[in-house]
Amino acid sequence: MPKKEEKLDPETEALIQWCTEVEKFLVKGGATLAQAQEHIEEEVEWFTDLFYDGLTPEEAAKEALN
């Protein structure tokens, strides 16, 4: 039996897309893709707060790299 695909709400989809953009800026700043992904996963609550505070992905990446 195929697994039912779970539909994400628009806000969650926007957060995931935002994190994907942050990831790109972290890599641009010198992290490997694996390091960027791991950092976002480890600090997901902090990044979520930055998202809701209205930071752009680039601003969030700069905060993370400092």
N, CA, C and O atoms as a GROMACS GRO file, in nm:
protein
  264
    1MET      N    1   0.084  -0.118   0.000
    1MET     CA    2   0.000   0.000   0.000
    1MET      C    3   0.089   0.125   0.000
    1MET      O    4   0.175   0.138   0.087
    2PRO      N    5   0.070   0.216  -0.095
    2PRO     CA    6   0.153   0.337  -0.100
    2PRO      C    7   0.130   0.425   0.023
    2PRO      O    8   0.020   0.434   0.077
    3LYS      N    9   0.237   0.487   0.062
    3LYS     CA   10   0.229   0.577   0.177
    3LYS      C   11   0.160   0.706   0.135
    3LYS      O   12   0.191   0.763   0.030
    4LYS      N   13   0.066   0.753   0.217
    4LYS     CA   14  -0.005   0.878   0.188
    4LYS      C   15   0.092   0.995   0.204
    4LYS      O   16   0.157   1.010   0.308
    5GLU      N   17   0.099   1.078   0.102
    5GLU     CA   18   0.187   1.194   0.106
    5GLU      C   19   0.128   1.298   0.200
    5GLU      O   20   0.012   1.338   0.188
    6GLU      N   21   0.211   1.342   0.294
    6GLU     CA   22   0.167   1.441   0.392
    6GLU      C   23   0.180   1.580   0.331
    6GLU      O   24   0.286   1.616   0.278
    7LYS      N   25   0.075   1.657   0.338
    7LYS     CA   26   0.074   1.794   0.285
    7LYS      C   27   0.116   1.891   0.395
    7LYS      O   28   0.057   1.893   0.504
    8LEU      N   29   0.217   1.972   0.366
    8LEU     CA   30   0.264   2.072   0.461
    8LEU      C   31   0.183   2.199   0.446
    8LEU      O   32   0.138   2.233   0.336
    9ASP      N   33   0.166   2.269   0.557
    9ASP     CA   34   0.096   2.397   0.549
    9ASP      C   35   0.189   2.500   0.482
    9ASP      O   36   0.311   2.483   0.485
   10PRO      N   37   0.133   2.604   0.424
   10PRO     CA   38   0.212   2.703   0.352
   10PRO      C   39   0.323   2.768   0.437
   10PRO      O   40   0.430   2.798   0.385
   11GLU      N   41   0.297   2.787   0.564
   11GLU     CA   42   0.397   2.849   0.652
   11GLU      C   43   0.518   2.757   0.669
   11GLU      O   44   0.633   2.803   0.665
   12THR      N   45   0.493   2.629   0.687
   12THR     CA   46   0.603   2.532   0.700
   12THR      C   47   0.680   2.523   0.570
   12THR      O   48   0.803   2.517   0.571
   13GLU      N   49   0.610   2.522   0.458
   13GLU     CA   50   0.677   2.520   0.328
   13GLU      C   51   0.765   2.642   0.310
   13GLU      O   52   0.876   2.631   0.258
   14ALA      N   53   0.718   2.758   0.352
   14ALA     CA   54   0.796   2.881   0.342
   14ALA      C   55   0.920   2.873   0.429
   14ALA      O   56   1.028   2.917   0.388
   15LEU      N   57   0.908   2.819   0.549
   15LEU     CA   58   1.023   2.805   0.639
   15LEU      C   59   1.127   2.712   0.579
   15LEU      O   60   1.247   2.741   0.584
   16ILE      N   61   1.083   2.600   0.522
   16ILE     CA   62   1.177   2.506   0.460
   16ILE      C   63   1.248   2.572   0.343
   16ILE      O   64   1.370   2.557   0.329
   17GLN      N   65   1.176   2.644   0.261
   17GLN     CA   66   1.237   2.714   0.147
   17GLN      C   67   1.338   2.818   0.197
   17GLN      O   68   1.446   2.832   0.139
   18TRP      N   69   1.302   2.889   0.301
   18TRP     CA   70   1.391   2.990   0.360
   18TRP      C   71   1.520   2.925   0.409
   18TRP      O   72   1.629   2.977   0.386
   19CYS      N   73   1.507   2.811   0.478
   19CYS     CA   74   1.625   2.740   0.529
   19CYS      C   75   1.714   2.692   0.415
   19CYS      O   76   1.836   2.691   0.427
   20THR      N   77   1.652   2.652   0.304
   20THR     CA   78   1.729   2.610   0.187
   20THR      C   79   1.811   2.727   0.134
   20THR      O   80   1.925   2.710   0.091
   21GLU      N   81   1.753   2.845   0.136
   21GLU     CA   82   1.825   2.965   0.092
   21GLU      C   83   1.938   3.000   0.191
   21GLU      O   84   2.047   3.036   0.149
   22VAL      N   85   1.911   2.988   0.320
   22VAL     CA   86   2.015   3.013   0.422
   22VAL      C   87   2.133   2.918   0.397
   22VAL      O   88   2.249   2.959   0.402
   23GLU      N   89   2.101   2.794   0.371
   23GLU     CA   90   2.202   2.692   0.344
   23GLU      C   91   2.297   2.738   0.233
   23GLU      O   92   2.419   2.724   0.245
   24LYS      N   93   2.241   2.792   0.124
   24LYS     CA   94   2.323   2.839   0.012
   24LYS      C   95   2.418   2.949   0.056
   24LYS      O   96   2.534   2.951   0.014
   25PHE      N   97   2.371   3.041   0.140
   25PHE     CA   98   2.457   3.149   0.187
   25PHE      C   99   2.564   3.098   0.283
   25PHE      O  100   2.676   3.150   0.285
   26LEU      N  101   2.532   2.996   0.362
   26LEU     CA  102   2.633   2.937   0.450
   26LEU      C  103   2.744   2.872   0.368
   26LEU      O  104   2.862   2.884   0.401
   27VAL      N  105   2.707   2.805   0.261
   27VAL     CA  106   2.806   2.743   0.172
   27VAL      C  107   2.890   2.852   0.105
   27VAL      O  108   3.012   2.839   0.094
   28LYS      N  109   2.824   2.956   0.062
   28LYS     CA  110   2.895   3.069   0.000
   28LYS      C  111   2.994   3.132   0.099
   28LYS      O  112   3.099   3.184   0.059
   29GLY      N  113   2.960   3.125   0.229
   29GLY     CA  114   3.046   3.180   0.333
   29GLY      C  115   3.158   3.088   0.378
   29GLY      O  116   3.237   3.123   0.465
   30GLY      N  117   3.166   2.968   0.317
   30GLY     CA  118   3.279   2.880   0.347
   30GLY      C  119   3.245   2.745   0.406
   30GLY      O  120   3.333   2.660   0.420
   31ALA      N  121   3.120   2.722   0.442
   31ALA     CA  122   3.082   2.592   0.498
   31ALA      C  123   3.061   2.492   0.384
   31ALA      O  124   3.030   2.530   0.271
   32THR      N  125   3.078   2.365   0.415
   32THR     CA  126   3.040   2.264   0.317
   32THR      C  127   2.889   2.248   0.324
   32THR      O  128   2.826   2.294   0.420
   33LEU      N  129   2.831   2.185   0.224
   33LEU     CA  130   2.686   2.164   0.224
   33LEU      C  131   2.646   2.082   0.347
   33LEU      O  132   2.546   2.112   0.412
   34ALA      N  133   2.724   1.978   0.378
   34ALA     CA  134   2.693   1.894   0.494
   34ALA      C  135   2.701   1.974   0.624
   34ALA      O  136   2.616   1.957   0.712
   35GLN      N  137   2.801   2.061   0.636
   35GLN     CA  138   2.814   2.143   0.756
   35GLN      C  139   2.696   2.239   0.768
   35GLN      O  140   2.642   2.258   0.878
   36ALA      N  141   2.656   2.299   0.657
   36ALA     CA  142   2.544   2.393   0.658
   36ALA      C  143   2.415   2.322   0.700
   36ALA      O  144   2.340   2.372   0.784
   37GLN      N  145   2.391   2.205   0.642
   37GLN     CA  146   2.271   2.130   0.676
   37GLN      C  147   2.272   2.088   0.823
   37GLN      O  148   2.170   2.099   0.892
   38GLU      N  149   2.385   2.040   0.870
   38GLU     CA  150   2.396   1.996   1.009
   38GLU      C  151   2.372   2.113   1.105
   38GLU      O  152   2.302   2.098   1.205
   39HIS      N  153   2.430   2.227   1.072
   39HIS     CA  154   2.414   2.344   1.159
   39HIS      C  155   2.267   2.387   1.167
   39HIS      O  156   2.216   2.416   1.275
   40ILE      N  157   2.201   2.390   1.053
   40ILE     CA  158   2.060   2.429   1.052
   40ILE      C  159   1.977   2.328   1.132
   40ILE      O  160   1.889   2.367   1.208
   41GLU      N  161   2.006   2.200   1.116
   41GLU     CA  162   1.932   2.097   1.190
   41GLU      C  163   1.955   2.109   1.341
   41GLU      O  164   1.862   2.094   1.420
   42GLU      N  165   2.080   2.136   1.380
   42GLU     CA  166   2.112   2.148   1.523
   42GLU      C  167   2.053   2.274   1.585
   42GLU      O  168   2.019   2.274   1.704
   43GLU      N  169   2.040   2.378   1.507
   43GLU     CA  170   1.993   2.508   1.558
   43GLU      C  171   1.858   2.546   1.498
   43GLU      O  172   1.829   2.664   1.477
   44VAL      N  173   1.775   2.446   1.470
   44VAL     CA  174   1.649   2.471   1.400
   44VAL      C  175   1.559   2.570   1.474
   44VAL      O  176   1.493   2.652   1.410
   45GLU      N  177   1.556   2.565   1.605
   45GLU     CA  178   1.471   2.660   1.679
   45GLU      C  179   1.522   2.803   1.663
   45GLU      O  180   1.442   2.896   1.646
   46TRP      N  181   1.653   2.821   1.667
   46TRP     CA  182   1.713   2.954   1.651
   46TRP      C  183   1.684   3.007   1.510
   46TRP      O  184   1.646   3.123   1.494
   47PHE      N  185   1.703   2.922   1.409
   47PHE     CA  186   1.675   2.965   1.272
   47PHE      C  187   1.527   2.994   1.252
   47PHE      O  188   1.491   3.086   1.179
   48THR      N  189   1.441   2.916   1.315
   48THR     CA  190   1.297   2.941   1.306
   48THR      C  191   1.264   3.078   1.364
   48THR      O  192   1.183   3.152   1.308
   49ASP      N  193   1.327   3.112   1.476
   49ASP     CA  194   1.307   3.245   1.535
   49ASP      C  195   1.351   3.354   1.439
   49ASP      O  196   1.283   3.456   1.424
   50LEU      N  197   1.466   3.335   1.373
   50LEU     CA  198   1.515   3.435   1.278
   50LEU      C  199   1.417   3.451   1.162
   50LEU      O  200   1.392   3.562   1.115
   51PHE      N  201   1.362   3.339   1.117
   51PHE     CA  202   1.261   3.342   1.009
   51PHE      C  203   1.142   3.426   1.050
   51PHE      O  204   1.098   3.514   0.976
   52TYR      N  205   1.089   3.401   1.170
   52TYR     CA  206   0.972   3.475   1.216
   52TYR      C  207   1.005   3.618   1.255
   52TYR      O  208   0.917   3.704   1.261
   53ASP      N  209   1.133   3.645   1.283
   53ASP     CA  210   1.175   3.783   1.310
   53ASP      C  211   1.190   3.863   1.180
   53ASP      O  212   1.211   3.984   1.185
   54GLY      N  213   1.180   3.796   1.066
   54GLY     CA  214   1.181   3.865   0.938
   54GLY      C  215   1.318   3.880   0.874
   54GLY      O  216   1.332   3.956   0.778
   55LEU      N  217   1.419   3.810   0.924
   55LEU     CA  218   1.550   3.820   0.862
   55LEU      C  219   1.547   3.754   0.725
   55LEU      O  220   1.476   3.656   0.703
   56THR      N  221   1.626   3.808   0.635
   56THR     CA  222   1.640   3.744   0.505
   56THR      C  223   1.733   3.623   0.523
   56THR      O  224   1.804   3.615   0.623
   57PRO      N  225   1.732   3.530   0.429
   57PRO     CA  226   1.824   3.417   0.439
   57PRO      C  227   1.970   3.462   0.448
   57PRO      O  228   2.049   3.402   0.522
   58GLU      N  229   2.006   3.565   0.374
   58GLU     CA  230   2.144   3.615   0.378
   58GLU      C  231   2.177   3.672   0.516
   58GLU      O  232   2.286   3.647   0.568
   59GLU      N  233   2.085   3.747   0.575
   59GLU     CA  234   2.108   3.802   0.709
   59GLU      C  235   2.122   3.691   0.812
   59GLU      O  236   2.206   3.700   0.902
   60ALA      N  237   2.040   3.588   0.801
   60ALA     CA  238   2.046   3.475   0.893
   60ALA      C  239   2.178   3.402   0.880
   60ALA      O  240   2.238   3.362   0.981
   61ALA      N  241   2.225   3.384   0.758
   61ALA     CA  242   2.353   3.316   0.737
   61ALA      C  243   2.468   3.399   0.796
   61ALA      O  244   2.560   3.343   0.856
   62LYS      N  245   2.462   3.530   0.779
   62LYS     CA  246   2.566   3.617   0.838
   62LYS      C  247   2.567   3.603   0.990
   62LYS      O  248   2.673   3.596   1.051
   63GLU      N  249   2.447   3.600   1.051
   63GLU     CA  250   2.438   3.581   1.196
   63GLU      C  251   2.501   3.448   1.236
   63GLU      O  252   2.574   3.440   1.335
   64ALA      N  253   2.473   3.345   1.160
   64ALA     CA  254   2.523   3.210   1.192
   64ALA      C  255   2.675   3.201   1.175
   64ALA      O  256   2.741   3.128   1.248
   65LEU      N  257   2.729   3.276   1.080
   65LEU     CA  258   2.872   3.270   1.053
   65LEU      C  259   2.952   3.356   1.150
   65LEU      O  260   3.075   3.344   1.155
   66ASN      N  261   2.887   3.441   1.226
   66ASN     CA  262   2.956   3.526   1.324
   66ASN      C  263   2.977   3.452   1.456
   66ASN      O  264   3.034   3.508   1.550
   0.00000   0.00000   0.00000
